[in-house]
Amino acid sequence: MMTVPILVFYICLNYLCAHKEQPLAWSGFAAVGAANVVIFGYVYSAFSEPDDDFYPNNDNDESGPRVGAFKERTD
């Protein structure tokens, strides 16, 4: 997540945008775009994982402790 924007910045600065009037600005915009693409990839992979609600556990127990109104009394 950290190396892709830095690589894009230096590649744009030295090769792709070297002939432009302000290569630092163009390289910065490209690095910001690359960071957004990386973040979008992480978000997409998080939302594409299967939900635990559709695959219940075999032991008929919740995945975490019961709290609040769902807590069972032990006294």
For each residue, the residues with C-beta under 8 A, 3 or more apart:
1: 4 35 38 39 42
2: 5 6
3: 6 7
4: 1 7 8 34 35 37 38
5: 2 8 9 31 32 34 35 38
6: 2 3 9 10 31
7: 3 4 10 11
8: 4 5 11 12 27 30 31 33 34
9: 5 6 12 13 27 28 30 31
10: 6 7 13 14 27
11: 7 8 14 15 16
12: 8 9 15 16 17 23 26 27 30 31
13: 9 10 17 18 23 24 27
14: 10 11 18
15: 11 12 18
16: 11 12 26 30
17: 12 13 20 23 26 27 30
18: 13 14 15 23
19: 23
20: 17 23 26
21:
22: 25 26
23: 12 13 17 18 19 20 26 27
24: 13 27 28
25: 22 28 29
26: 12 16 17 20 22 23 29 30
27: 8 9 10 12 13 17 23 24 30 31
28: 9 24 25 31 32
29: 25 26 32 33
30: 8 9 12 16 17 26 27 33 34
31: 5 6 8 9 12 27 28 34 35
32: 5 28 29 35 36
33: 8 29 30 36 37
34: 4 5 8 30 31 37 38
35: 1 4 5 31 32 38 39
36: 32 33 39 40
37: 4 33 34 40 41
38: 1 4 5 34 35 41 42
39: 1 35 36 42 43
40: 36 37 43 44
41: 37 38 44 45
42: 1 38 39 45 46
43: 39 40 46 47
44: 40 41 47 48
45: 41 42 48 49
46: 42 43 49
47: 43 44
48: 44 45
49: 45 46
50: 54 55
51: 54 55
52: 55 63
53: 56
54: 50 51
55: 50 51 52
56: 53 60
57: 60 61 63
58:
59:
60: 56 57
61: 57
62: 65 66
63: 52 57
64:
65: 62
66: 62 70 71 72
67: 70 71
68: 71
69:
70: 66 67
71: 66 67 68
72: 66
73:
74:
75:
